[in-house]
Each structure stands twice: as structure tokens, then as C-alpha cells.
Amino acid sequence: MVKYISDKIKAAEMVLVGIGEELDAVEVIKKESRYCDITGNLEDVRMLPFIEKVLSGQKKSGMTEIYKLLANCLEKKNYFIVSLCRDGFIRESGLDLERVVEPCGGYDRLQCIEKCGSELYDVPVKALCQAEDYINGKPLDGGWEEPVCPQCGKPLVFNNVDAANYVEEGYLDKWSLYRKWLQGTVNRNVCILEIGVGMKYPTVIRWPFEKISFYNKKAEFFRIHSKLYQIPKEMKENGHGICQRPEEFIKELSVNF
């Protein structure tokens, strides 16, 4: 099947890729026993996102290599990628970032918890150092120093979907490019890859990708997931569900390019 998919990518006029939670280092670390050991007795929960940023960053090297393999598979193709991942590693893969949109935000910038404005701020080095000290079992002299908004003095939180007042301006321009790109897929030979996408945000990738495949009979759809790989019966003619870990799939796929 992997060889079949690689041939479809090579022959396609356009390639649409959705990347989901199974490739998000932030979600991966939460399933590890070490994460529970570190965060189980956390007294100040405001530290948790900063601890998650540090822990997920330890996955950077391996995940970046996976994205580089994907970039090689898509080289010279007319592609667009929608990623639910918040680790930001896709940006260091060699992929054309004008063809990548990350609607869930990430852990690289901070915003005001109250959204007093649309400004985004750099993550203070001290906050990350304190999170790393906590992970390594070192005492925090003076306690946790929470970053605060320079405009209103309220706490700063990471600019992603976990923020109660998510500042979405950071991705909307790319989303507009994506929507415009999608208009060009009508009645075109499109290869659709949905890699590691679960049901956390089905309205962003899972359901829209199914709809595109259903209405465009020239499209061929491939859903790759370790558990949720099933496809609707209406898509049996041009849809395929593949039970496989997404990183292993990308490694196998890259061998054919």
C-alpha cells in the first residue's frame, strides 16, 4: 500500500496533507509515565504549560527528522499542509512554510490571558529555566515567577487553543491562503493524506478532508492512524484506512522517493 500511495503522490496534480495529534510532541509526552511522575505533585498548575514546552522540546530532534522525510516526499509538488501539532517542529523541516497552516497555535509565543490586545510576546528565558529546574528536581528559589502582560499586568499564557481567549490572528492569513488553495482542487487529481489525526478537533481536518474526498471523484484519500483509521462507507471507492503509527508510515513512504 505504501508504494501505491507514493505513486499516487507522484501522479497527483495537488497534494493535501493533514497532520494530527499522534505527531504532536506535546500530546506524546503526556502519555509517558515520566510526565505523570513530574507533574503529579505539581503545586502551582500555572507552571504546567511551561513544563510541557520543555519536555516536548526534548523530542525535537527525532520529530524534525520525520518532517524532513515528509518534505522530501512532497518536493516539487503543489501541496498544502494543515497541522494540529503545537510543538512547532514542522517549521524546521525544509517544508515551504507558506504552504503550512497551524490553526491550533503553539508553544513559541505568549498572549495575554484576558486578550487585552492581539500582541504576542517572547517566552521569558527565566520561566523556561525554572520549568527545567523543576523537571530536574531542583528547588525554585523564591517560587514560580509567572510572566505577566506588559499592558494590563494579567498573566501571559501560550498562544494556542488551550488559551481561554485564544488570539487567532497569528494563523488567519495562512488560513486564507489555504482556503484559496482548496478552491483550486475542484475536479483536479488530488492525493489527500491524513496522518495521525484523531477526534480532538474533527472540524479542522477529519471531517473537511472527508467532504473533499466525497465530492471530488478524482481525489484519493488515505487515512493513517494507529487506532482511528476507519473511513465512512460512502468513501470506499476512493478512500483507504491504514492502521499504522504515523512516524513509521512516513519513514516507509520516504523510501519510495
KOLMI-113673 format. One line per field, with one value per residue: x, y, z of N, C-alpha, C in turn; residue number from 1; residue in three letters. Coordinates in nm, 4 decimals. Layout:
REM residues N
n.px = X_...
n.py = Y_...
n.pz = Z_...
ca.px = X_...
ca.py = Y_...
ca.pz = Z_...
c.px = X_...
c.py = Y_...
c.pz = Z_...
num = NUM_...
residu = ala_...
//
This chain:
REM residues 257
n.px = 0.0818_0.1989_0.3768_0.1903_0.0639_0.2768_0.3098_0.0686_0.0995_0.3088_0.1852_-0.0204_-0.1923_-0.2251_-0.1507_-0.2871_-0.2329_-0.2934_-0.1976_-0.1951_-0.2735_-0.1241_0.1316_0.2103_0.4341_0.3723_0.1381_0.2325_0.4222_0.2552_0.1513_0.3424_0.5000_0.6837_0.5995_0.3747_0.5004_0.6527_0.4686_0.2687_0.2622_0.2553_0.2362_0.1809_-0.0157_0.0050_0.2527_0.2518_0.2093_0.4573_0.6346_0.5493_0.6280_0.9085_0.9535_0.8414_1.0119_1.2338_1.1877_1.2437_1.4577_1.4165_1.1531_1.1776_1.3323_1.1502_0.9682_1.1371_1.1698_0.9110_0.9002_1.0754_0.9265_0.7284_0.8502_0.8721_0.6048_0.2646_0.1477_-0.0380_-0.0350_-0.2117_-0.1762_-0.2301_-0.0561_0.1233_0.3833_0.5598_0.7687_0.7542_0.8274_1.0972_1.1765_1.2293_1.0145_0.7932_0.6963_0.4983_0.3073_0.2002_-0.0223_-0.1051_-0.3493_-0.4022_-0.2234_0.0650_0.3558_0.5408_0.5074_0.3674_0.0534_-0.1795_-0.3766_-0.6301_-0.6719_-0.6227_-0.5219_-0.3994_-0.1366_0.1611_0.4048_0.7519_0.8747_0.9810_1.3167_1.3815_1.1471_1.1392_1.3768_1.3193_1.1150_1.2599_1.4370_1.2561_1.1737_1.4093_1.4250_1.5180_1.5099_1.2920_1.4047_1.2552_1.0147_0.7695_0.7936_0.5696_0.5096_0.3896_0.1426_0.2594_0.0927_-0.1513_-0.0984_-0.2007_-0.1755_0.0407_-0.0189_0.0345_0.0117_-0.2164_-0.4741_-0.5500_-0.5701_-0.8019_-0.8981_-0.8186_-0.5856_-0.6261_-0.5223_-0.2672_-0.2581_-0.4468_-0.4025_-0.2577_-0.4511_-0.6380_-0.4941_-0.4817_-0.7557_-0.8006_-0.6268_-0.7531_-0.9776_-0.8773_-0.8642_-1.0860_-1.2311_-0.9816_-0.6915_-0.6293_-0.4284_-0.4922_-0.3678_-0.4116_-0.2695_-0.2213_-0.4378_-0.6757_-0.9775_-0.9890_-1.0052_-1.2113_-1.3438_-1.1581_-0.9711_-1.0368_-1.3233_-1.3625_-1.1718_-1.2738_-1.5079_-1.4098_-1.2936_-1.5203_-1.6790_-1.5102_-1.4413_-1.2103_-1.0213_-0.8093_-0.8122_-0.6302_-0.6194_-0.4245_-0.3620_-0.2991_-0.5080_-0.7636_-0.8372_-1.0435_-1.2748_-1.5595_-1.8327_-1.9263_-1.7072_-1.5634_-1.4905_-1.2872_-1.1315_-0.9080_-0.8298_-0.5681_-0.4013_-0.1576_0.1346_0.1951_0.4598_0.6080_0.4842_0.5530_0.8291_0.8484_0.7201_0.8965_1.1055_1.0419_1.0939
n.py = -0.1210_0.1248_0.1774_0.2114_0.4454_0.6276_0.6352_0.7531_1.0063_1.1055_1.1166_1.2933_1.6062_1.7892_1.7931_1.7296_1.7568_1.6483_1.6820_1.5297_1.4794_1.2559_1.3006_1.5126_1.6415_1.7475_1.6163_1.3563_1.3403_1.3562_1.1070_0.9527_0.7815_0.9245_1.1874_1.1937_1.1343_1.3645_1.5785_1.5066_1.5853_1.8567_2.1742_2.4376_2.4934_2.6680_2.6522_2.4321_2.4370_2.5412_2.3523_2.1460_2.2494_2.2418_1.9642_1.8550_1.9697_1.8115_1.6132_1.7095_1.6670_1.4037_1.4255_1.6343_1.5167_1.3345_1.5083_1.6167_1.4001_1.3818_1.6235_1.5702_1.3837_1.5455_1.7213_1.9509_1.9240_2.0469_2.1388_2.1524_2.1927_2.1174_2.1491_2.0168_2.0085_2.1399_2.1752_2.3010_2.2001_2.1404_2.3607_2.3565_2.1880_2.2099_2.2261_2.4257_2.7039_2.8782_2.7184_2.5892_2.5667_2.6331_2.6022_2.5575_2.6929_2.7358_2.6681_2.8689_3.1447_3.3962_3.5160_3.7620_3.6551_3.7544_3.8593_4.1338_4.2670_4.2072_4.1461_3.9481_3.7758_3.7112_3.4098_3.4217_3.3616_3.2965_3.1788_2.9376_2.8256_2.7921_2.6029_2.3913_2.3450_2.2531_2.0145_1.8734_1.8338_2.0368_2.2892_2.5758_2.8780_3.1344_3.0795_3.0189_3.2287_3.3945_3.4891_3.8108_4.0201_4.3023_4.5119_4.5061_4.3711_4.1236_3.7562_3.5944_3.3602_3.0640_3.1045_2.9407_2.6940_2.6186_2.8417_3.0449_3.2738_3.2738_3.4180_3.4444_3.5652_3.5098_3.2949_3.3355_3.4619_3.2681_3.0732_3.1808_3.1679_2.8926_2.8279_2.9486_2.7988_2.5521_2.5928_2.5542_2.2815_2.1655_1.9281_1.8274_1.6134_1.4943_1.4044_1.2989_1.3067_1.2029_1.2171_1.0669_1.1909_1.2467_1.2598_1.5001_1.7625_1.7495_1.9079_2.0588_1.9127_1.6292_1.5865_1.7877_1.6986_1.4498_1.5344_1.6742_1.4643_1.3087_1.4604_1.5197_1.3224_1.2617_1.2638_1.0931_0.9372_0.8937_0.7654_0.7595_0.6135_0.5033_0.3913_0.5140_0.4737_0.4153_0.4585_0.6352_0.4475_0.5515_0.6389_0.4352_0.3855_0.5635_0.5926_0.5066_0.3303_0.3080_0.1235_0.2254_0.3513_0.6960_0.8053_0.5844_0.5229_0.7489_0.7169_0.4765_0.5558_0.7498_0.6058_0.5459_0.7665
n.pz = 0.0000_0.0716_-0.1383_-0.3400_-0.2502_-0.2667_-0.5427_-0.6131_-0.5024_-0.6575_-0.9056_-0.8671_-0.9168_-0.7174_-0.3668_-0.0599_0.2815_0.6072_0.9402_1.2506_1.6058_1.6831_1.6010_1.7452_1.9639_2.2112_2.2864_2.2827_2.4958_2.7127_2.7446_2.8498_3.1217_3.2660_3.2484_3.4157_3.6558_3.6938_3.6905_3.8654_4.1359_4.1245_4.2545_4.1806_3.9287_3.7220_3.6172_3.4559_3.1594_3.0796_3.1674_3.0020_2.7563_2.7784_2.8147_2.5780_2.3973_2.4135_2.2369_1.9932_1.8012_1.6922_1.5890_1.4071_1.2106_1.1045_0.9811_0.7891_0.6217_0.5230_0.3872_0.1795_0.0380_-0.0640_-0.2275_-0.4932_-0.5471_-0.5719_-0.2914_0.0233_0.3737_0.6650_0.9991_1.3200_1.5224_1.8006_1.8671_1.6975_1.5459_1.2779_1.1393_1.1030_0.9039_0.6354_0.4735_0.2718_0.4289_0.3612_0.2734_0.4825_0.7517_1.0887_1.2788_1.5490_1.6991_1.9153_2.1226_2.1220_2.1468_2.3667_2.4980_2.6240_2.8957_2.9200_2.6757_2.6194_2.4125_2.0765_2.0741_2.0699_2.2666_2.3451_2.4988_2.8281_2.9202_3.1818_3.2838_3.1452_3.2338_3.5038_3.4837_3.3774_3.5880_3.7793_3.6585_3.6784_3.9454_4.1095_4.3649_4.3552_4.3991_4.5681_4.4501_4.1841_3.9047_3.7413_3.4035_3.3039_3.1458_2.9765_2.9247_3.0744_3.3065_3.3697_3.3782_3.1392_2.8824_2.6819_2.3297_2.2038_2.1320_2.3871_2.5367_2.7040_2.5856_2.3046_2.0895_1.7667_1.5448_1.4587_1.2774_1.0818_0.8308_0.6894_0.6893_0.5180_0.2790_0.2550_0.2211_-0.0227_-0.1804_-0.1632_-0.3241_-0.5728_-0.5984_-0.7025_-0.9088_-0.9753_-0.9904_-0.6939_-0.4206_-0.1026_0.2154_0.5375_0.8343_1.1322_1.2587_1.5018_1.6946_1.8256_1.7246_1.5082_1.3193_1.1899_1.0324_0.9914_0.9254_0.7180_0.5257_0.4574_0.3330_0.1100_-0.0306_-0.0794_-0.2553_-0.4667_-0.7157_-0.8414_-0.6536_-0.4172_-0.1090_0.1923_0.5058_0.7831_1.0857_1.4205_1.5593_1.5030_1.2217_1.0540_0.7811_0.6391_0.4980_0.2628_0.1305_0.0215_-0.2429_-0.3169_-0.0926_0.1776_0.4695_0.6966_0.9294_1.1201_1.2847_1.2564_1.2264_1.1504_0.9121_0.7528_0.7398_0.5945_0.3591_0.2592_0.1569_-0.1010_-0.2521
ca.px = 0.0000_0.2844_0.4240_0.0731_0.0454_0.3847_0.2791_-0.0421_0.1559_0.3879_0.0966_-0.1231_-0.1750_-0.2184_-0.1426_-0.3362_-0.1840_-0.3367_-0.1126_-0.2719_-0.2235_-0.0275_0.2650_0.2318_0.5195_0.3036_0.0463_0.3126_0.4841_0.1514_0.1197_0.4579_0.4963_0.7694_0.5176_0.2937_0.5918_0.6987_0.3590_0.1684_0.2582_0.2777_0.1533_0.1392_-0.0530_0.0395_0.3806_0.2356_0.2380_0.5998_0.6958_0.5168_0.7128_1.0444_0.9528_0.8184_1.1315_1.3299_1.1526_1.2618_1.5479_1.3523_1.0360_1.2219_1.3764_1.0294_0.9164_1.2294_1.1356_0.7865_0.9350_1.1358_0.8173_0.6446_0.9340_0.8272_0.4607_0.1767_0.0890_-0.0687_-0.0383_-0.2820_-0.1209_-0.2866_0.0529_0.1567_0.5247_0.6320_0.8847_0.7358_0.8891_1.2402_1.1811_1.2563_0.8875_0.7604_0.6075_0.3833_0.2119_0.1716_-0.1006_-0.1138_-0.4613_-0.4092_-0.1221_0.1800_0.4213_0.6564_0.4780_0.2705_-0.0504_-0.2485_-0.4830_-0.7576_-0.6724_-0.6410_-0.4794_-0.3605_0.0092_0.2229_0.5292_0.8502_0.8717_1.0983_1.4142_1.3752_1.0338_1.1780_1.4810_1.2521_1.0460_1.3626_1.4842_1.1542_1.1814_1.5313_1.4162_1.5856_1.4155_1.2738_1.4298_1.1610_0.8902_0.7463_0.7776_0.4793_0.5160_0.2668_0.1211_0.3128_-0.0119_-0.2533_-0.0495_-0.2586_-0.0816_0.0592_-0.0336_0.0790_-0.0812_-0.2702_-0.6166_-0.5774_-0.5975_-0.9467_-0.9258_-0.7155_-0.5591_-0.6155_-0.4686_-0.1380_-0.2664_-0.5596_-0.3548_-0.2263_-0.5782_-0.6961_-0.4180_-0.5253_-0.8897_-0.7864_-0.5638_-0.8551_-1.0655_-0.8140_-0.8669_-1.2111_-1.2172_-0.8400_-0.6361_-0.5755_-0.3952_-0.5191_-0.3054_-0.4491_-0.1688_-0.2255_-0.5440_-0.7792_-1.1080_-0.9826_-1.0580_-1.2540_-1.3944_-1.0453_-0.9118_-1.1001_-1.4489_-1.3455_-1.0987_-1.3702_-1.6002_-1.3382_-1.2795_-1.6518_-1.7318_-1.4162_-1.4226_-1.0729_-0.9336_-0.7924_-0.7960_-0.5601_-0.6233_-0.3252_-0.3742_-0.2730_-0.6344_-0.8811_-0.8068_-1.1631_-1.3309_-1.7032_-1.8612_-1.9502_-1.5789_-1.4926_-1.4388_-1.1626_-1.0748_-0.8365_-0.7913_-0.4446_-0.3675_-0.0123_0.1863_0.2271_0.6030_0.6536_0.4321_0.6330_0.9599_0.8315_0.6851_1.0129_1.1953_0.9992_1.1207
ca.py = 0.0000_0.2431_0.2018_0.2624_0.5844_0.7086_0.6537_0.8481_1.1389_1.1454_1.1423_1.3918_1.7474_1.8609_1.7029_1.7892_1.6787_1.6856_1.6203_1.5352_1.4698_1.1477_1.3519_1.6313_1.6059_1.7887_1.5078_1.2353_1.3376_1.3404_0.9647_0.8858_0.7725_1.0309_1.3084_1.1805_1.1422_1.5021_1.6739_1.4536_1.6600_1.9972_2.2584_2.5569_2.4428_2.7668_2.6104_2.3124_2.4554_2.5659_2.2200_2.0726_2.3022_2.1894_1.8193_1.8279_2.0122_1.7015_1.5263_1.7905_1.6083_1.2918_1.4679_1.7149_1.4237_1.2813_1.6128_1.6293_1.2906_1.4214_1.7310_1.5060_1.3205_1.6483_1.8128_1.9863_1.9052_2.1559_2.0831_2.2369_2.1137_2.1683_2.0762_2.0398_1.9981_2.2664_2.1775_2.3910_2.1360_2.1363_2.4797_2.3348_2.0653_2.2335_2.2460_2.5639_2.7479_2.9464_2.6115_2.5220_2.6455_2.5693_2.6727_2.5360_2.7712_2.6605_2.6986_2.9540_3.2830_3.4142_3.6177_3.7979_3.5610_3.8238_3.9112_4.2788_4.3096_4.0939_4.1341_3.8236_3.8055_3.6045_3.3356_3.4587_3.2553_3.2571_3.0884_2.8060_2.7743_2.7454_2.4785_2.2877_2.3145_2.1710_1.8814_1.8090_1.8178_2.1443_2.3816_2.7065_2.9849_3.2450_3.0329_3.0342_3.3669_3.3887_3.6030_3.8909_4.1080_4.4371_4.6115_4.5090_4.3056_3.9897_3.6518_3.5572_3.2167_3.0306_3.1403_2.8228_2.6690_2.5993_2.9732_3.0712_3.3820_3.2478_3.5202_3.3648_3.6435_3.4575_3.1972_3.3622_3.4903_3.1388_3.0017_3.2374_3.1074_2.7530_2.8241_2.9827_2.6812_2.4477_2.6205_2.5011_2.1348_2.1197_1.8496_1.8020_1.4894_1.5325_1.2991_1.3502_1.2281_1.2415_1.1416_1.0775_1.2838_1.1837_1.3253_1.6147_1.8773_1.6882_2.0061_2.1261_1.8266_1.4991_1.5977_1.8588_1.6156_1.3508_1.6035_1.6998_1.3361_1.2597_1.5368_1.5191_1.1825_1.2451_1.2626_0.9662_0.9732_0.7947_0.7978_0.6804_0.6336_0.3779_0.3368_0.5720_0.4730_0.3764_0.5590_0.6149_0.3532_0.6270_0.6731_0.3112_0.3839_0.6396_0.6140_0.3935_0.3430_0.2334_0.1145_0.2336_0.4695_0.7929_0.8220_0.4674_0.5388_0.8480_0.6548_0.3811_0.6312_0.8227_0.5132_0.5411_0.8953
ca.pz = 0.0000_0.0773_-0.2751_-0.4110_-0.2082_-0.3239_-0.6855_-0.6208_-0.4742_-0.7739_-1.0199_-0.8311_-0.9513_-0.5904_-0.2514_0.0635_0.3955_0.7415_1.0425_1.3746_1.7417_1.7030_1.5720_1.8281_2.0773_2.3337_2.3206_2.3031_2.6291_2.8138_2.7569_2.9071_3.2679_3.3208_3.2583_3.5376_3.7704_3.7090_3.7122_3.9575_4.2623_4.0934_4.3399_4.1063_3.7967_3.6198_3.5599_3.3732_3.0164_3.0598_3.1825_2.8790_2.6492_2.7965_2.7910_2.4357_2.3258_2.4142_2.1235_1.8727_1.7017_1.6241_1.5143_1.2938_1.1068_1.0409_0.8926_0.6760_0.5305_0.4571_0.2928_0.0627_-0.0376_-0.1257_-0.3047_-0.6279_-0.5618_-0.5322_-0.1696_0.1380_0.4966_0.7820_1.1134_1.4523_1.6189_1.8649_1.9061_1.6082_1.4837_1.1329_1.0799_1.0851_0.8251_0.4943_0.4034_0.2389_0.5358_0.3018_0.2418_0.6096_0.8460_1.2204_1.3425_1.6939_1.7666_1.9619_2.2496_2.0949_2.1845_2.4740_2.4803_2.7479_2.9293_2.9016_2.5394_2.6238_2.2804_1.9920_2.0764_2.1152_2.3364_2.3570_2.6247_2.9079_2.9438_3.3224_3.3039_3.0946_3.3229_3.6248_3.4491_3.3635_3.7234_3.8446_3.5975_3.7290_4.0894_4.1815_4.4295_4.2918_4.4952_4.5534_4.3902_4.0398_3.8601_3.6257_3.3113_3.3051_3.0316_2.9997_2.9028_3.1792_3.4277_3.3855_3.3376_2.9995_2.8557_2.5478_2.2228_2.1373_2.1569_2.5294_2.5960_2.7101_2.4902_2.2047_1.9879_1.6449_1.4336_1.4151_1.1690_0.9912_0.6948_0.6278_0.6689_0.3956_0.1681_0.2471_0.1636_-0.1648_-0.2433_-0.1719_-0.4369_-0.6927_-0.6019_-0.7641_-1.0320_-1.0018_-0.9371_-0.5631_-0.3242_0.0314_0.3219_0.6732_0.9082_1.2781_1.3006_1.5828_1.7034_1.9162_1.6505_1.3810_1.2230_1.1242_0.9288_0.9652_0.8508_0.5902_0.4298_0.4095_0.2429_-0.0157_-0.0996_-0.1205_-0.3677_-0.5782_-0.7516_-0.8894_-0.5361_-0.3460_0.0325_0.2740_0.6495_0.8549_1.2305_1.4919_1.6091_1.4372_1.0787_0.9793_0.6909_0.6142_0.3907_0.1397_0.0693_-0.0098_-0.3799_-0.3297_0.0405_0.2357_0.6092_0.7191_1.0712_1.1324_1.3506_1.1510_1.2021_1.0762_0.7758_0.6804_0.7136_0.4827_0.2392_0.2092_0.0860_-0.2418_-0.3177
c.px = 0.0857_0.3375_0.3103_0.0516_0.1529_0.3614_0.1663_0.0075_0.2302_0.2984_-0.0027_-0.0882_-0.1574_-0.2182_-0.1851_-0.2976_-0.2402_-0.2518_-0.1789_-0.1961_-0.1186_0.1156_0.2967_0.3116_0.4539_0.2081_0.1225_0.3668_0.3809_0.1157_0.2342_0.4521_0.5791_0.6906_0.4347_0.3802_0.6312_0.5859_0.2586_0.1525_0.2823_0.1819_0.0996_0.1112_-0.0215_0.1718_0.3648_0.2647_0.3869_0.6791_0.6715_0.6025_0.8539_1.0497_0.9334_0.9396_1.2384_1.3034_1.1896_1.3440_1.4802_1.2352_1.0742_1.2681_1.2580_0.9733_1.0078_1.2037_1.0082_0.8132_0.9957_1.0286_0.7352_0.7224_0.8821_0.6780_0.3861_0.0979_0.0460_-0.0845_-0.1162_-0.2349_-0.1891_-0.1784_0.0909_0.3045_0.6097_0.7468_0.8758_0.8060_1.0376_1.2668_1.2240_1.1299_0.8663_0.6566_0.4908_0.2747_0.1771_0.0901_-0.1179_-0.2244_-0.4703_-0.3057_-0.0080_0.2321_0.5419_0.6340_0.3714_0.1710_-0.1091_-0.3640_-0.6216_-0.7747_-0.7010_-0.5959_-0.4390_-0.2089_0.0529_0.3620_0.6215_0.8367_0.9961_1.1890_1.4039_1.2624_1.0682_1.2854_1.4199_1.1786_1.1451_1.4194_1.3856_1.1591_1.2998_1.5350_1.4861_1.4822_1.4091_1.2898_1.3350_1.0299_0.8803_0.7212_0.6982_0.4960_0.3827_0.2625_0.1742_0.2069_-0.1082_-0.2118_-0.1094_-0.1574_-0.0749_0.0476_0.0110_-0.0313_-0.1231_-0.4144_-0.6502_-0.6055_-0.7471_-0.9880_-0.8181_-0.7056_-0.5289_-0.5488_-0.3399_-0.1443_-0.3688_-0.5158_-0.3233_-0.3534_-0.6476_-0.6260_-0.4618_-0.6625_-0.8857_-0.7264_-0.6672_-0.9485_-1.0093_-0.8160_-0.9905_-1.1828_-1.0712_-0.7995_-0.5625_-0.5473_-0.4080_-0.4597_-0.3485_-0.3667_-0.1794_-0.3316_-0.6528_-0.9077_-1.1068_-1.0411_-1.1044_-1.3010_-1.2824_-0.9904_-1.0018_-1.2271_-1.4348_-1.2729_-1.1898_-1.4635_-1.5356_-1.3281_-1.4129_-1.7001_-1.6390_-1.3816_-1.2842_-0.9728_-0.9216_-0.7451_-0.7307_-0.5577_-0.5291_-0.3335_-0.3543_-0.4009_-0.7548_-0.8583_-0.9292_-1.2131_-1.4800_-1.7265_-1.8833_-1.8208_-1.5012_-1.4304_-1.3057_-1.0989_-1.0127_-0.8020_-0.6732_-0.4083_-0.2151_0.0253_0.2319_0.3755_0.6596_0.6058_0.5186_0.7715_0.9523_0.8037_0.8082_1.1085_1.1647_1.0226_1.2717
c.py = 0.1268_0.2786_0.2596_0.4096_0.6738_0.7350_0.7555_0.9907_1.1911_1.1853_1.2557_1.5315_1.8313_1.7586_1.7798_1.6990_1.7357_1.6109_1.6399_1.5049_1.3614_1.1899_1.4779_1.5911_1.6422_1.6799_1.3783_1.2295_1.3164_1.1933_0.8859_0.8876_0.8824_1.1596_1.3064_1.1929_1.2869_1.5954_1.6298_1.5325_1.8088_2.0849_2.3797_2.5158_2.5423_2.7338_2.5040_2.3347_2.4773_2.4361_2.1373_2.1202_2.2447_2.0401_1.7863_1.8675_1.9040_1.6008_1.5902_1.7213_1.4970_1.3335_1.5524_1.6270_1.3634_1.3828_1.6335_1.5198_1.3237_1.5291_1.6735_1.4417_1.4235_1.7449_1.8269_1.9617_2.0323_2.1069_2.1929_2.1456_2.1875_2.0848_2.1167_2.0403_2.1361_2.2765_2.2671_2.3285_2.1332_2.2535_2.4640_2.2120_2.0851_2.2455_2.3952_2.6141_2.8315_2.8461_2.5305_2.6151_2.5642_2.6382_2.6564_2.6170_2.6844_2.7067_2.7898_3.1000_3.2836_3.5240_3.6506_3.7007_3.6224_3.8779_4.0615_4.3438_4.1869_4.0726_3.9970_3.8559_3.6840_3.5370_3.3723_3.3393_3.2050_3.1582_2.9477_2.7437_2.7214_2.6140_2.3640_2.2479_2.2243_2.0274_1.8026_1.7979_1.9245_2.2379_2.5153_2.8149_3.1018_3.2059_3.0622_3.1805_3.3674_3.5101_3.6788_3.9835_4.2490_4.5460_4.6221_4.4391_4.1693_3.8841_3.6348_3.4056_3.1892_3.0555_3.0147_2.7993_2.6447_2.7311_3.0005_3.1788_3.3800_3.3619_3.4477_3.4368_3.5850_3.3605_3.2316_3.3941_3.3611_3.0590_3.0516_3.1816_2.9633_2.7423_2.8552_2.8658_2.5713_2.4685_2.5634_2.3500_2.0801_2.0516_1.8293_1.6685_1.5220_1.4081_1.3600_1.2559_1.2846_1.1553_1.1686_1.1696_1.2074_1.2630_1.4460_1.7402_1.8296_1.7876_2.0773_2.0422_1.7090_1.5104_1.6757_1.7758_1.5068_1.4134_1.6297_1.5719_1.2860_1.3303_1.5391_1.3745_1.1553_1.2396_1.1215_0.9994_0.8591_0.8423_0.7033_0.7143_0.4998_0.3125_0.3847_0.5864_0.4422_0.4927_0.5311_0.5234_0.4241_0.6565_0.5503_0.3113_0.4559_0.6716_0.4877_0.4250_0.2527_0.2386_0.1107_0.3594_0.5688_0.8097_0.7044_0.4743_0.6343_0.7917_0.5588_0.4535_0.6956_0.7344_0.5120_0.6735_0.9207
c.pz = 0.0000_-0.0610_-0.3599_-0.3781_-0.2672_-0.4717_-0.7034_-0.5955_-0.5968_-0.8910_-0.9939_-0.8805_-0.8243_-0.4769_-0.1265_0.1803_0.5258_0.8430_1.1782_1.5012_1.7628_1.6712_1.6530_1.9522_2.2104_2.3800_2.3514_2.4445_2.7392_2.8378_2.8198_3.0597_3.3329_3.3405_3.3863_3.6614_3.7994_3.7502_3.8176_4.0860_4.2427_4.1743_4.2656_3.9617_3.6857_3.5517_3.4519_3.2247_2.9872_3.0760_3.0565_2.7622_2.6583_2.7644_2.6433_2.3526_2.3203_2.3016_1.9895_1.7650_1.6218_1.5388_1.3931_1.1789_1.0325_0.9413_0.7713_0.5734_0.4532_0.3532_0.1660_-0.0258_-0.1160_-0.2144_-0.4484_-0.6518_-0.5199_-0.4111_-0.0724_0.2590_0.6038_0.9004_1.2431_1.5597_1.6728_1.9017_1.8171_1.5316_1.3315_1.0647_1.0544_0.9984_0.6802_0.4111_0.3781_0.3398_0.4849_0.2653_0.3666_0.6986_0.9740_1.3020_1.4938_1.7707_1.8161_2.0963_2.2287_2.1324_2.2949_2.4380_2.6161_2.7724_2.9080_2.7602_2.5389_2.4929_2.2010_1.9896_2.1272_2.1695_2.3387_2.4936_2.7053_2.9351_3.0877_3.3478_3.2583_3.1833_3.4523_3.5994_3.4373_3.4992_3.7953_3.7909_3.6532_3.8809_4.1711_4.2443_4.3562_4.3971_4.4698_4.4892_4.2411_4.0044_3.7302_3.5353_3.3115_3.1846_3.0617_2.9839_3.0214_3.3088_3.4555_3.3389_3.1859_2.9872_2.7129_2.4457_2.1456_2.1822_2.3030_2.6005_2.5916_2.6106_2.3814_2.1029_1.8565_1.5276_1.3764_1.2981_1.0611_0.8483_0.6205_0.6007_0.5427_0.2723_0.1459_0.1810_0.0137_-0.2413_-0.2633_-0.2911_-0.5668_-0.7035_-0.6735_-0.8978_-1.0735_-0.9400_-0.8073_-0.4791_-0.1849_0.1351_0.4569_0.7677_1.0582_1.3333_1.3768_1.5815_1.7964_1.8507_1.5134_1.2759_1.1473_1.0096_0.8938_0.8810_0.7211_0.4847_0.3725_0.3056_0.1078_-0.0980_-0.1539_-0.2468_-0.4886_-0.6131_-0.8116_-0.7739_-0.4804_-0.2048_0.1105_0.4188_0.7235_1.0033_1.3002_1.5425_1.5281_1.2866_0.9924_0.8931_0.6701_0.4944_0.2571_0.0637_0.0225_-0.1491_-0.3926_-0.1945_0.0973_0.3812_0.6381_0.8670_1.0864_1.2104_1.2439_1.1227_1.1239_0.9311_0.6952_0.6476_0.5957_0.3523_0.1772_0.1310_-0.0643_-0.3157_-0.3267
num = 1_2_3_4_5_6_7_8_9_10_11_12_13_14_15_16_17_18_19_20_21_22_23_24_25_26_27_28_29_30_31_32_33_34_35_36_37_38_39_40_41_42_43_44_45_46_47_48_49_50_51_52_53_54_55_56_57_58_59_60_61_62_63_64_65_66_67_68_69_70_71_72_73_74_75_76_77_78_79_80_81_82_83_84_85_86_87_88_89_90_91_92_93_94_95_96_97_98_99_100_101_102_103_104_105_106_107_108_109_110_111_112_113_114_115_116_117_118_119_120_121_122_123_124_125_126_127_128_129_130_131_132_133_134_135_136_137_138_139_140_141_142_143_144_145_146_147_148_149_150_151_152_153_154_155_156_157_158_159_160_161_162_163_164_165_166_167_168_169_170_171_172_173_174_175_176_177_178_179_180_181_182_183_184_185_186_187_188_189_190_191_192_193_194_195_196_197_198_199_200_201_202_203_204_205_206_207_208_209_210_211_212_213_214_215_216_217_218_219_220_221_222_223_224_225_226_227_228_229_230_231_232_233_234_235_236_237_238_239_240_241_242_243_244_245_246_247_248_249_250_251_252_253_254_255_256_257
residu = met_val_lys_tyr_ile_ser_asp_lys_ile_lys_ala_ala_glu_met_val_leu_val_gly_ile_gly_glu_glu_leu_asp_ala_val_glu_val_ile_lys_lys_glu_ser_arg_tyr_cys_asp_ile_thr_gly_asn_leu_glu_asp_val_arg_met_leu_pro_phe_ile_glu_lys_val_leu_ser_gly_gln_lys_lys_ser_gly_met_thr_glu_ile_tyr_lys_leu_leu_ala_asn_cys_leu_glu_lys_lys_asn_tyr_phe_ile_val_ser_leu_cys_arg_asp_gly_phe_ile_arg_glu_ser_gly_leu_asp_leu_glu_arg_val_val_glu_pro_cys_gly_gly_tyr_asp_arg_leu_gln_cys_ile_glu_lys_cys_gly_ser_glu_leu_tyr_asp_val_pro_val_lys_ala_leu_cys_gln_ala_glu_asp_tyr_ile_asn_gly_lys_pro_leu_asp_gly_gly_trp_glu_glu_pro_val_cys_pro_gln_cys_gly_lys_pro_leu_val_phe_asn_asn_val_asp_ala_ala_asn_tyr_val_glu_glu_gly_tyr_leu_asp_lys_trp_ser_leu_tyr_arg_lys_trp_leu_gln_gly_thr_val_asn_arg_asn_val_cys_ile_leu_glu_ile_gly_val_gly_met_lys_tyr_pro_thr_val_ile_arg_trp_pro_phe_glu_lys_ile_ser_phe_tyr_asn_lys_lys_ala_glu_phe_phe_arg_ile_his_ser_lys_leu_tyr_gln_ile_pro_lys_glu_met_lys_glu_asn_gly_his_gly_ile_cys_gln_arg_pro_glu_glu_phe_ile_lys_glu_leu_ser_val_asn_phe
//
